[in-house]
Amino acid sequence: MDFASPTFWVSLLQIIWIDLLLSGDNAVVIALACRSLPPNQRKWGILLGAGAAVGLRILFALAVSYLLGIPFLKVVGGLLLLWIAVKLITDNEGDAHEVAASDNLWKAVRTIAIADAVMSLDNVVAIAAAARGHWELFVFGLLLTIPLIIFGSQLVLALLTRFPALIWAGAALLGWIAGEMLVGDVMSLQYLQHLNPALVVPDADSPIGIKTAALPHYVASVIGALAVLGIGYVLRVRRSDEKAEHHA
């Protein structure tokens, strides 16, 4: 560890900046998943969710280069994240009293763990790239996510409690990330390159040396967000109609 090296301090600042930017997504997921918990369980949900998030990042860090090179991994992850985003919209808070409190807590933690598992790949890659081979910086970057996610989750949860409409915005954010993952998969990139070389651009950090160009990247992200909002709206309307018929 060379504290006198400018590269070390540049890497340290980059890791802190990456954590500040990327921990927001995890904070949103945790806040959305914990919003229906009883007030006395929300803190536990946040703590356990943040612990699961960081634990998964450490596991991914051990095999990140191999994992990112597996074809269709990001496609599966993106589809799973779309499902989670829709589920967060359609979860009926009014039915929470029908489920035991402990079941609610572990259900929230499970949702957080699944969502973070599919979101953490890019986060770990970004931190690893910024660390430039300094494992102490890499571990520091992972550990720094703990307070950022916990405090960020509490802030977002307070906003969601006061402004329930923000739940839709949070779900749309997850849909946006899912769209990014779908076109960022190895097979998707190879397909886009074959379809039109202008749809991809060089990227030294990518397992295959390319990444999605701006146009397909943002188109996929917007479609992902709109798909979550559209499917969530249709399912909520259908559920409301079914309840109305049941009580009629």
C-alpha positions in Angstrom: 0.0 0.0 0.0 1.7 3.2 -1.2 0.0 6.2 0.6 2.4 8.6 -1.2 1.2 7.4 -4.7 -1.2 9.8 -6.4 -2.8 6.8 -8.1 -3.8 5.4 -4.7 -5.6 8.6 -3.6 -7.3 9.0 -7.0 -8.5 5.4 -6.7 -9.7 6.0 -3.2 -11.7 9.1 -4.3 -13.1 7.2 -7.3 -14.3 4.4 -5.1 -16.0 6.8 -2.6 -17.8 8.5 -5.6 -18.8 5.2 -7.1 -20.3 4.0 -3.7 -22.2 7.3 -3.4 -23.7 6.9 -6.9 -24.4 3.1 -6.8 -25.6 2.6 -3.2 -28.7 4.7 -4.0 -30.2 1.9 -6.1 -29.8 -0.6 -3.2 -31.2 1.9 -0.7 -34.3 2.2 -3.0 -34.7 -1.6 -3.1 -34.4 -1.9 0.7 -36.8 1.0 1.4 -39.4 -0.4 -1.1 -39.2 -3.9 0.4 -39.4 -2.7 4.0 -42.2 -0.1 3.5 -45.0 -2.5 4.6 -43.2 -3.8 7.7 -44.4 -2.7 11.2 -42.4 0.3 12.4 -40.7 -1.8 15.0 -39.3 -4.2 12.4 -38.3 -1.7 9.7 -34.8 -1.1 11.3 -34.2 -4.8 11.4 -35.3 -5.1 7.8 -32.9 -2.4 6.8 -30.0 -3.8 8.8 -30.5 -7.4 7.5 -31.1 -6.2 4.0 -28.0 -4.1 4.0 -26.0 -7.0 5.4 -27.3 -9.3 2.7 -26.4 -6.7 0.1 -22.8 -6.4 1.2 -22.4 -10.1 1.8 -23.5 -10.8 -1.8 -21.1 -8.2 -3.1 -18.2 -9.9 -1.3 -19.2 -13.3 -2.9 -19.5 -11.7 -6.3 -16.1 -10.0 -5.8 -14.5 -13.4 -5.5 -15.6 -14.5 -9.0 -16.8 -11.4 -10.7 -14.7 -11.7 -13.9 -16.0 -15.2 -14.4 -19.6 -14.4 -13.6 -19.8 -11.5 -16.0 -18.6 -13.6 -18.8 -21.4 -16.1 -18.5 -23.8 -15.7 -21.5 -27.4 -14.8 -20.6 -26.6 -14.2 -16.9 -27.5 -10.5 -17.1 -30.6 -11.4 -19.2 -31.9 -13.7 -16.5 -31.0 -11.1 -13.8 -32.7 -8.3 -15.8 -35.9 -10.4 -16.1 -35.8 -11.2 -12.4 -35.4 -7.6 -11.5 -38.3 -6.7 -13.7 -40.5 -9.2 -11.8 -39.3 -7.8 -8.5 -40.1 -4.2 -9.6 -43.6 -5.2 -10.7 -44.1 -7.2 -7.4 -43.2 -4.1 -5.4 -45.9 -2.1 -7.1 -48.6 -4.8 -6.8 -47.9 -5.8 -3.2 -51.1 -5.0 -1.3 -50.2 -3.2 2.0 -53.7 -3.7 3.2 -53.1 -7.5 3.5 -50.1 -7.1 5.7 -52.0 -7.9 8.8 -52.9 -11.4 7.5 -49.2 -12.4 7.5 -47.2 -13.0 10.6 -44.8 -10.2 11.4 -41.7 -12.5 11.2 -42.8 -13.8 7.8 -43.1 -10.2 6.6 -39.6 -9.4 7.8 -37.9 -12.4 6.2 -40.0 -11.9 3.0 -38.6 -8.3 2.8 -35.1 -9.5 3.4 -35.5 -12.2 0.7 -36.8 -9.6 -1.8 -33.8 -7.4 -1.0 -31.3 -10.2 -1.4 -32.7 -11.3 -4.7 -32.8 -7.8 -6.1 -29.3 -6.9 -4.9 -27.9 -10.1 -6.2 -28.8 -9.1 -9.8 -27.8 -5.5 -9.3 -24.5 -6.0 -7.5 -22.5 -7.3 -10.5 -21.9 -4.0 -12.1 -21.3 -2.3 -8.7 -18.6 -4.7 -7.9 -17.0 -4.4 -11.3 -16.9 -0.6 -11.0 -15.3 -0.8 -7.5 -12.8 -3.4 -8.7 -11.8 -1.3 -11.7 -11.3 1.8 -9.6 -9.2 -0.1 -7.1 -6.6 -0.9 -9.8 -5.4 -4.0 -8.1 -5.3 -2.6 -4.5 -7.3 -5.2 -2.6 -7.3 -3.0 0.5 -9.1 -0.3 -1.5 -11.5 -2.9 -2.9 -12.4 -4.2 0.6 -12.7 -0.5 1.8 -15.1 0.1 -1.1 -17.3 -2.8 -0.1 -17.3 -1.9 3.6 -18.2 1.7 2.8 -21.4 0.6 1.2 -22.8 -0.6 4.6 -23.4 2.9 6.2 -24.3 4.4 2.8 -27.0 1.8 2.2 -28.4 1.8 5.7 -28.7 5.6 6.0 -29.8 6.0 2.5 -32.5 3.3 3.0 -33.8 5.1 6.1 -34.0 8.4 4.2 -35.8 6.8 1.2 -38.1 4.9 3.5 -39.2 8.1 5.3 -39.9 9.7 1.9 -41.9 6.6 0.8 -44.0 6.7 4.0 -44.8 10.4 3.5 -45.2 10.2 -0.3 -46.5 6.8 -1.4 -46.5 7.8 -5.1 -42.7 7.6 -5.0 -43.1 3.8 -4.8 -43.9 4.0 -8.6 -40.8 6.0 -9.2 -38.7 3.5 -7.3 -40.1 0.6 -9.2 -39.5 2.5 -12.5 -35.9 2.9 -11.4 -35.5 -0.8 -11.0 -37.1 -1.3 -14.4 -34.6 1.1 -15.9 -31.7 -0.9 -14.3 -33.2 -4.1 -15.6 -33.3 -2.7 -19.2 -29.6 -1.8 -18.9 -28.8 -5.3 -17.8 -30.7 -6.9 -20.6 -28.7 -5.2 -23.3 -25.5 -5.4 -21.3 -25.4 -9.2 -21.4 -22.5 -10.8 -23.4 -24.9 -12.4 -25.8 -26.9 -9.2 -26.2 -23.8 -7.2 -27.0 -22.6 -9.8 -29.5 -26.1 -9.8 -31.2 -26.1 -6.0 -31.3 -22.6 -5.9 -32.8 -23.7 -8.4 -35.5 -26.9 -6.5 -36.2 -25.1 -3.1 -36.5 -21.6 -2.3 -35.3 -22.7 1.2 -34.5 -24.9 -0.2 -31.7 -21.8 -0.9 -29.6 -18.7 1.0 -28.6 -15.3 -0.1 -27.3 -15.0 -0.7 -23.5 -11.8 -1.9 -21.9 -13.6 -3.0 -18.7 -16.1 -5.3 -20.5 -15.4 -9.1 -20.7 -15.6 -8.9 -24.5 -14.2 -5.4 -25.0 -17.5 -3.7 -26.0 -20.5 -2.1 -24.3 -23.9 -0.8 -25.5 -23.9 2.5 -27.4 -25.9 5.4 -26.0 -29.0 4.9 -28.2 -29.8 1.2 -27.5 -28.8 1.7 -23.9 -31.3 4.4 -23.2 -34.0 2.8 -25.4 -33.8 -0.4 -23.4 -33.7 1.5 -20.1 -36.8 3.5 -21.0 -38.7 0.4 -22.2 -37.8 -1.4 -18.9 -39.2 1.4 -16.8 -42.3 1.8 -18.9 -42.9 -2.0 -18.9 -42.8 -2.1 -15.1 -45.2 0.8 -14.8 -47.6 -0.6 -17.4 -47.6 -4.1 -16.1 -47.9 -2.9 -12.5 -50.8 -0.6 -13.3 -52.7 -3.4 -15.2 -52.2 -5.9 -12.4 -53.3 -3.4 -9.7 -56.5 -2.5 -11.7 -57.2 -6.2 -12.2 -56.7 -6.9 -8.5 -59.0 -4.1 -7.6 -61.7 -5.3 -10.0 -61.5 -8.8 -8.5 -61.9 -7.5 -5.0 -64.8 -5.4 -6.0 -66.5 -8.5 -7.6 -65.7 -10.5 -4.5 -67.3 -8.0 -2.1 -70.3 -7.4 -4.4 
